Amino acid sequence: MSNMDRLNTFNTIVKGYGKCAIAFSGGVDSTFLLAAAIKVLGKENVTAITVIPPYVATWEIKEAAELAAEMGVEHIQMKAEMSREVKMNPEDRCYICKTALFSLMKEKAESLGIEKLCDGSNADDTGDYRPGMRALKELGINSPLLEAGMTKQEIRNWSKEWKVPTWDKPPYACLLTRIPHDRDVDFSMLKQIEDSEVALMEAGFPFVRVRHHDDTARIEIPTEDFERFINGGHYGIISRKLKTFGYRIVTLDLSGYKMGNMNRAGADNG
């Protein structure tokens, strides 16, 4: 099946919804899904819903709001608390979190008379450790990109062709994925991680994870960025900056950045 065939399949699926709500994070997949659904159904029949728990970066929520406004769709933002179960960061945290957040979105959509709540899962999401996918299946969440067989690269390619601004946006995941499992999470940890990653992004390293190990920050950036990080003098500036956020030790992981680096311990895709 060609790229166009998969897009046509997607269009047929979404057209059958009549109207739908999109679980919207502002990432590559959900932004493309929103743009594509608007093309098929018209913006009057598409609603974006964003749930805001404390473990999602504030800059990401801001970007999502700006993107939805640019697209001209109704955008509902709902705050959510961090449950005690999630706060303990267990191995099935992603399942627990997705169940809670998507239940909220589904309830909201149904209250608006919208039967179809969609997420941006795609064909590549079946090959990694993603316990959250089980929650989506149990709740009956629709995944039209996955159903049509569209891959992440196809989503980026179509996004670029359609001038969707997130076509080259780096992948992201919630801040809890930076913390080892079975650790009691507090808000100061989340702020440390977010501030640290923002500092690295502002320094020109958009593909970044800062793994939190008590008083140690373990930085992951692509190996091809190592030379620029070291020879450009960023390492000293970043080290000093992260120490002002409360870290005592700042390290660079020589294995480099790789999505799902904590999956080996059962984490979700972060």
C-alpha positions in Angstrom: 0.0 0.0 0.0 1.4 3.4 -1.0 1.6 6.6 1.2 -1.4 8.0 -0.7 -3.4 4.8 -0.2 -2.8 5.0 3.5 -3.8 8.6 3.6 -7.0 7.8 1.6 -7.7 5.0 4.1 -7.3 7.4 6.9 -9.6 9.9 5.3 -12.3 7.2 4.8 -12.0 6.2 8.5 -12.3 9.7 9.8 -15.1 10.7 7.4 -17.1 7.9 8.9 -16.9 9.6 12.4 -18.9 12.6 11.3 -17.3 14.5 14.1 -14.6 13.7 16.6 -12.5 14.9 19.5 -8.7 14.7 19.4 -6.6 14.0 22.4 -4.2 16.8 21.7 -0.7 17.2 23.1 0.9 19.4 20.5 3.3 16.7 19.4 4.0 15.5 15.9 1.3 12.9 15.8 -1.6 14.6 17.5 -1.0 17.8 15.6 -1.0 16.0 12.3 -4.1 14.1 13.4 -5.8 17.4 14.2 -4.8 19.0 10.9 -5.9 15.9 8.9 -9.2 15.6 10.7 -10.0 19.3 10.0 -9.3 18.6 6.3 -11.8 15.7 6.3 -14.5 17.0 8.6 -14.1 20.7 8.8 -13.0 22.6 11.9 -16.6 22.9 13.1 -16.7 19.1 13.6 -13.4 18.7 15.3 -12.6 19.5 19.0 -9.1 19.3 20.6 -8.9 18.2 24.2 -5.8 18.6 26.3 -5.5 17.2 29.8 -2.9 19.0 32.0 -1.4 16.9 34.7 1.6 18.3 36.7 4.1 15.9 35.0 3.7 17.5 31.5 6.1 20.3 30.7 4.5 23.7 30.9 6.1 24.8 27.6 4.4 21.8 25.9 1.0 22.8 27.1 1.6 26.4 25.9 2.6 25.2 22.5 -0.5 23.0 22.2 -2.7 25.9 23.0 -0.9 28.1 20.4 -1.2 25.4 17.7 -4.9 24.8 18.4 -5.5 28.5 18.2 -3.7 28.7 14.9 -5.8 25.9 13.5 -9.0 27.7 14.6 -10.5 24.7 16.4 -12.3 24.6 19.8 -9.6 23.7 22.4 -10.7 22.4 25.7 -8.0 22.3 28.5 -8.6 20.2 31.6 -6.4 20.1 34.7 -5.8 16.7 36.3 -4.2 15.9 39.6 -1.4 13.3 40.0 -2.9 10.3 41.7 -1.1 8.5 44.5 -0.6 5.5 42.3 1.1 7.5 39.6 3.1 9.5 42.2 4.8 6.2 43.1 6.0 5.9 39.5 5.3 2.1 39.2 6.2 0.0 36.1 2.6 0.2 34.9 2.5 4.0 35.5 1.8 4.6 31.8 -1.2 2.3 31.9 -2.6 3.9 35.0 -2.0 7.4 33.7 -3.5 6.8 30.3 -6.6 5.1 31.8 -7.2 8.2 34.1 -6.5 10.9 31.5 -8.3 9.3 28.6 -11.3 8.5 30.8 -11.5 12.3 31.6 -11.3 13.2 27.9 -13.8 10.5 26.9 -16.3 11.7 29.5 -15.8 15.3 28.3 -16.3 14.4 24.7 -19.4 12.4 25.4 -20.8 15.3 27.4 -20.5 17.4 24.2 -22.3 14.8 22.2 -19.0 13.5 20.5 -18.8 9.7 20.4 -15.4 9.4 18.8 -12.3 10.3 20.8 -9.1 9.8 18.8 -5.4 9.6 19.7 -2.3 9.9 17.6 -1.0 6.4 17.9 0.6 5.2 14.6 2.0 2.0 13.1 5.4 2.5 14.7 3.9 2.4 18.2 3.3 -1.3 18.0 7.0 -2.1 18.1 8.0 -0.6 21.5 7.1 -1.2 25.1 3.9 0.9 25.5 1.6 -0.3 28.3 -0.5 2.8 27.7 -1.7 1.2 24.4 -3.6 -1.3 26.5 -5.5 1.4 28.3 -6.6 3.0 25.0 -7.9 -0.4 23.7 -9.8 -1.0 26.9 -11.4 2.5 26.8 -12.3 2.1 23.1 -10.2 5.1 22.0 -10.0 5.4 18.2 -6.5 5.5 16.6 -7.2 6.2 12.9 -3.5 6.8 12.0 -2.7 3.3 13.4 -5.7 1.8 11.8 -4.7 3.2 8.4 -1.1 1.9 8.9 0.6 5.3 8.8 4.1 5.4 10.1 5.9 8.2 12.0 8.0 9.1 9.0 4.9 9.3 6.8 3.2 11.6 9.3 6.3 13.9 9.3 6.4 13.8 5.5 2.7 14.8 5.1 3.1 17.4 7.9 5.9 19.0 6.0 4.0 18.9 2.7 1.0 20.5 4.4 3.2 23.0 6.3 2.1 21.7 9.7 4.7 23.4 12.0 5.4 20.3 14.0 6.7 18.3 11.1 10.3 18.4 12.5 9.5 18.7 16.2 11.6 16.4 18.4 9.8 13.6 20.1 8.8 14.2 23.7 7.3 12.3 26.6 6.0 13.2 30.1 8.5 14.1 32.8 7.9 11.0 34.8 9.8 9.0 32.2 13.0 10.7 33.4 12.6 9.2 36.9 13.4 5.5 37.8 10.4 3.4 38.7 9.1 2.9 42.2 10.3 6.3 43.3 8.0 8.7 45.2 7.8 11.7 42.8 7.5 15.2 44.1 6.9 18.5 42.3 10.4 19.7 42.9 11.8 16.8 40.9 9.5 17.6 38.0 10.6 21.3 38.0 14.3 20.3 38.1 13.9 18.1 35.1 11.8 20.6 33.1 14.1 23.5 33.9 17.2 21.4 33.0 15.8 20.3 29.7 14.6 23.8 28.8 18.2 25.0 29.5 19.6 22.4 27.1 17.0 23.2 24.4 17.8 26.9 24.7 21.4 26.1 24.2 20.6 24.4 20.9 20.1 20.8 21.9 16.4 20.0 21.1 16.8 16.2 21.3 17.5 15.8 25.0 16.5 13.9 28.1 17.7 14.7 31.6 17.4 11.6 33.7 16.9 12.2 37.4 18.9 10.2 39.8 18.5 11.9 43.2 21.3 14.6 43.2 22.6 13.5 39.8 21.4 14.7 36.4 22.3 12.3 33.6 22.1 14.2 30.3 21.3 12.3 27.1 21.9 14.1 23.7 22.6 12.5 20.3 26.2 11.3 20.0 26.6 13.5 16.9 26.1 16.5 19.2 28.9 15.5 21.6 31.7 17.4 19.8 29.6 20.6 19.8 28.6 20.1 23.4 32.2 19.7 24.6 34.2 21.8 22.2 31.6 24.5 22.1 32.0 25.0 25.8 28.3 24.1 26.5 29.3 21.4 29.0 30.6 23.9 31.6 27.7 26.3 31.2 25.1 23.6 31.4 26.8 22.0 34.4 26.7 25.2 36.3 23.2 25.9 35.2 21.8 22.5 36.3 23.5 22.8 39.6 21.6 26.0 40.3 18.5 23.9 39.9 19.6 21.6 42.7 21.7 18.9 41.1 25.1 18.2 42.7 26.5 16.0 39.9 25.9 16.6 36.2 26.9 13.8 33.8 26.8 13.1 30.1 25.6 9.7 29.1 28.1 8.4 26.6 25.5 6.1 25.1 23.8 9.2 23.7 20.1 10.0 23.3 17.8 7.2 22.3 14.1 7.1 22.7 12.9 4.6 25.1 16.3 4.3 27.0 14.4 3.5 30.2 12.2 1.0 28.5 14.6 -1.8 29.4 13.3 -1.2 33.0 9.7 -1.2 31.8 9.3 2.5 31.3 7.1 3.9 28.5 8.5 5.7 25.5 10.6 8.6 27.0 
